[in-house]
């Protein structure tokens, strides 16, 4: 009889207690699984009004400061890499045979949708985060910290009952999904070679990549959005040693300068020291500073700068250039 009572009690415990997690349990368990290393493969979409930019994403992490994030634009097969190692932070553009080097706190200074470490930090640091459970998932809702894009305000992180992250959605203040990550797989015990996170090693993996460049600009690509009481006052086209450059000056209440230049590959792999932060920008990775934004898209290098506008305003102008390019 005593044995039957014990077995019944064990059955009830397993039925009601086993597999149940609270918020703290989940964060601790995932932290334990990913603290040494992980490899994540997924699909990322970025929404800009009616335009959607899709990426294949592969993230590699090794304790405690090694990151390699490969982002491949699905529409044009254009790959860029964010790399963090002992020497600094790099944004590699293999198709142009060059890389920008940053002295940056990336990825610890703000939210990152494709980094498990960042998602866990967002959950832990948000004292007002929400947690829900249904039959087959756990869902966290937290605030986000994207200082380069204040329009992004919250995220929903969905996990299965085995505590694998399956989906992350980033929302603006209007509840519109601006970014979404669908996770295809996570390896919690990957094996990395000793030189896996070295710059030269990463570049060698793209040695067979076709070089993409543009030799001329047909015309200026004019932004669809220009601040009120601001207008184009000068446009100058210059022939350079390797292509063409257009310099557009906008004057008024919100003056800014927009430079468009043919993108050219380097003869030898070149590392360019850069002030600023890597910035995920629609169909490409760019460089964001306090008063400028630069990026490469469609074979054209863009540089946008203003002494009076903030980051959000620069982003709005830049997005209007890439959303529906129009010729002036």
C-alpha positions in Angstrom: 0.0 0.0 0.0 2.8 2.4 1.0 4.5 1.6 -2.3 1.4 2.4 -4.3 1.0 5.8 -2.5 4.7 6.7 -3.3 4.2 5.7 -7.0 1.0 7.7 -7.2 2.7 10.8 -5.7 5.5 10.5 -8.1 3.1 10.2 -11.0 1.3 13.3 -9.9 4.6 15.2 -9.6 5.7 14.2 -13.0 2.3 15.1 -14.5 2.1 18.6 -12.9 5.6 19.6 -12.3 7.9 18.2 -14.9 8.5 20.4 -17.9 7.1 23.5 -16.1 9.3 26.6 -16.2 9.0 30.1 -14.9 10.7 33.1 -16.4 13.8 32.8 -14.3 14.1 29.1 -15.0 14.0 29.7 -18.7 16.6 32.4 -18.7 19.0 30.4 -16.5 18.5 27.2 -18.6 19.2 29.0 -22.0 22.1 30.9 -20.5 23.6 27.6 -19.3 23.1 26.1 -22.8 24.7 29.0 -24.7 27.3 30.4 -22.4 30.2 28.6 -24.0 29.2 28.6 -27.7 26.4 28.2 -30.1 25.5 28.3 -33.8 22.2 29.7 -35.0 20.7 29.5 -38.5 17.7 31.4 -39.4 15.8 33.7 -41.8 15.5 37.4 -41.1 13.0 39.9 -42.7 13.2 43.7 -42.4 10.1 45.7 -43.3 10.2 49.2 -44.6 6.7 50.3 -45.4 5.8 48.2 -48.5 9.3 46.9 -49.0 10.5 43.6 -47.4 14.2 42.6 -47.3 14.9 39.0 -46.6 18.2 37.5 -45.3 19.6 34.1 -44.6 21.4 34.4 -41.2 24.1 32.3 -39.6 25.4 33.3 -36.2 28.5 31.7 -34.5 29.5 32.5 -31.0 32.3 31.4 -28.8 32.9 32.4 -25.2 33.3 35.1 -24.3 33.8 37.7 -27.0 33.9 36.0 -30.4 31.1 36.6 -32.8 30.6 35.9 -36.5 27.3 36.9 -38.1 26.8 36.1 -41.8 24.0 38.0 -43.5 23.1 37.0 -47.1 20.5 39.1 -49.0 18.2 36.5 -50.5 17.2 38.7 -53.6 20.8 39.3 -54.8 22.9 36.7 -52.9 25.0 39.6 -51.5 26.8 38.5 -48.3 28.2 40.7 -45.5 29.8 39.6 -42.3 29.9 41.2 -38.8 33.0 39.8 -37.0 34.1 40.4 -33.5 37.5 39.0 -32.2 40.5 40.1 -30.1 41.4 42.8 -32.6 38.0 44.6 -32.7 34.7 44.7 -34.6 34.6 44.4 -38.4 32.0 44.6 -41.1 33.2 42.7 -44.1 32.0 43.2 -47.7 33.6 40.3 -49.6 32.2 41.4 -53.0 34.1 44.6 -52.7 37.2 43.0 -51.1 37.1 45.4 -48.1 36.2 45.6 -44.5 35.4 48.4 -42.1 37.0 48.2 -38.6 35.3 49.6 -35.6 36.5 50.3 -32.1 33.1 49.5 -30.7 31.2 47.9 -27.9 29.1 45.9 -30.4 27.1 43.8 -29.7 26.7 44.8 -26.0 25.6 48.4 -26.4 22.1 47.7 -27.8 19.6 45.0 -28.8 20.4 42.5 -31.5 17.6 40.4 -32.9 19.8 37.5 -34.1 22.0 37.1 -31.0 20.8 34.8 -28.2 23.0 36.7 -25.7 21.3 39.9 -26.5 17.8 38.5 -26.2 18.6 37.1 -22.8 19.9 40.5 -21.7 16.7 42.2 -22.9 14.6 39.8 -20.9 16.7 40.1 -17.7 17.0 43.9 -17.8 13.3 44.6 -18.5 11.6 44.7 -15.1 8.2 45.1 -16.8 8.6 42.2 -19.3 5.6 40.0 -19.8 5.6 36.2 -19.9 2.9 33.9 -21.2 2.6 30.1 -21.7 0.3 28.1 -23.9 0.1 24.5 -24.9 3.3 24.4 -27.0 5.2 27.7 -26.5 6.6 30.2 -24.1 6.4 33.9 -25.1 8.4 36.8 -23.6 7.4 40.4 -24.4 10.1 43.0 -23.6 11.3 46.4 -24.4 14.2 46.8 -26.8 17.1 49.2 -27.0 17.9 50.3 -30.6 19.5 53.8 -30.1 20.0 54.1 -33.8 16.3 53.6 -34.5 14.0 54.9 -31.8 10.9 53.7 -33.7 11.6 50.1 -32.5 10.0 49.8 -29.1 9.3 46.1 -28.2 9.8 42.5 -29.1 8.1 39.1 -28.7 10.4 36.1 -28.3 8.7 32.7 -28.8 10.3 29.5 -27.5 9.1 25.9 -27.8 8.7 23.6 -24.8 12.3 22.4 -25.1 13.4 26.0 -24.6 14.6 26.5 -28.2 14.1 30.1 -29.5 11.8 29.7 -32.6 10.8 33.3 -33.5 11.5 36.9 -32.6 9.4 39.9 -33.7 10.4 43.6 -33.3 7.5 46.1 -33.3 7.2 49.8 -33.6 4.9 52.0 -31.5 2.0 51.2 -33.9 2.3 47.5 -33.3 3.7 47.0 -36.8 6.3 44.2 -37.2 9.5 45.9 -38.5 11.9 42.9 -38.1 11.2 39.2 -37.8 13.6 36.3 -37.2 12.5 32.7 -37.8 15.1 30.3 -36.3 15.7 27.1 -38.3 18.2 25.5 -36.0 20.5 26.0 -33.0 23.6 24.0 -32.3 24.6 24.3 -28.6 27.9 22.5 -28.9 29.5 23.5 -32.2 33.2 22.9 -32.9 35.2 25.8 -34.2 38.8 25.7 -35.5 41.3 27.8 -33.7 41.4 30.4 -36.5 37.6 30.4 -37.2 37.1 34.0 -35.9 40.2 35.4 -37.6 39.7 38.1 -40.3 41.9 36.4 -42.9 40.2 33.1 -42.4 36.7 34.6 -42.9 37.8 36.4 -46.1 39.3 33.2 -47.5 35.9 31.5 -47.2 34.7 34.0 -49.9 37.6 33.7 -52.2 35.5 32.4 -55.1 32.9 35.2 -54.7 32.2 37.3 -57.8 33.3 40.9 -57.5 30.4 43.4 -57.9 31.1 47.0 -58.9 29.7 49.8 -61.0 31.7 52.1 -63.3 29.2 54.9 -63.9 26.1 56.6 -62.5 23.2 57.2 -65.0 21.7 60.0 -62.9 21.2 61.1 -59.3 19.0 58.9 -57.1 16.9 61.5 -55.3 15.4 60.8 -51.8 11.6 60.6 -51.8 11.6 62.2 -48.3 13.1 65.6 -47.7 12.4 67.6 -44.5 10.0 70.5 -44.6 11.5 73.8 -45.7 14.6 72.0 -47.1 15.3 71.6 -50.8 18.1 70.6 -53.3 20.2 73.7 -54.0 23.1 72.2 -55.9 24.1 68.9 -57.6 27.5 68.2 -59.1 28.7 65.2 -61.0 32.4 64.4 -60.8 34.5 61.9 -62.7 37.0 60.1 -60.5 39.9 57.8 -61.2 37.7 54.8 -60.7 34.2 55.9 -61.6 31.8 58.8 -60.9 30.6 60.7 -57.9 27.5 62.9 -57.5 27.4 65.4 -54.7 23.9 66.8 -53.8 23.6 69.8 -51.4 20.2 70.3 -49.6 19.7 73.7 -47.9 17.0 75.0 -45.6 15.8 74.3 -42.0 17.4 70.8 -42.1 20.4 71.0 -44.4 22.2 67.8 -45.4 24.7 66.5 -47.9 24.1 63.4 -50.0 27.0 61.8 -51.9 26.5 58.9 -54.4 29.5 57.2 -55.9 30.2 54.1 -58.0 31.2 51.2 -55.8 34.5 49.7 -56.7 36.3 46.6 -55.4 39.8 46.9 -53.9 42.6 45.2 -55.8 43.8 43.8 -52.5 41.8 43.1 -49.4 41.6 46.4 -47.5 40.7 47.2 -43.9 39.3 50.7 -43.4 39.4 52.1 -39.8 36.0 53.6 -39.1 34.3 55.8 -36.5 30.8 54.7 -35.7 28.7 51.5 -35.3 27.6 48.8 -37.6 24.0 49.4 -38.7 21.5 46.9 -40.2 20.0 48.9 -43.0 17.3 47.3 -45.1 19.3 45.5 -47.9 22.8 46.0 -46.5 25.0 46.7 -43.5 26.0 50.3 -43.1 28.0 52.6 -40.8 26.1 54.9 -38.4 27.7 57.9 -36.5 26.0 60.6 -34.6 25.5 62.8 -37.7 26.1 60.5 -40.7 25.1 57.2 -42.4 27.0 55.4 -45.1 26.1 52.2 -46.9 26.5 50.4 -50.2 23.5 49.2 -52.3 23.0 48.2 -55.9 26.6 48.9 -56.8 26.5 52.5 -55.4 28.2 53.9 -52.3 26.0 56.3 -50.4 27.1 58.9 -47.8 24.6 61.0 -46.0 25.6 63.7 -43.4 24.0 66.6 -41.5 25.2 68.8 -38.7 21.6 69.5 -37.5 19.6 66.2 -37.9 19.5 63.3 -35.6 19.9 59.6 -36.4 16.1 59.0 -36.9 15.9 61.8 -39.4 18.9 60.6 -41.3 17.5 57.1 -41.4 14.1 58.3 -42.7 15.9 60.1 -45.6 18.1 57.1 -46.3 15.2 54.7 -46.3 13.4 56.9 -48.9 16.4 56.6 -51.2 16.4 52.8 -51.1 12.6 52.2 -50.9 11.6 53.3 -54.4 14.6 54.9 -56.2 13.6 57.8 -58.4 15.7 59.7 -60.9 15.9 63.5 -60.4 
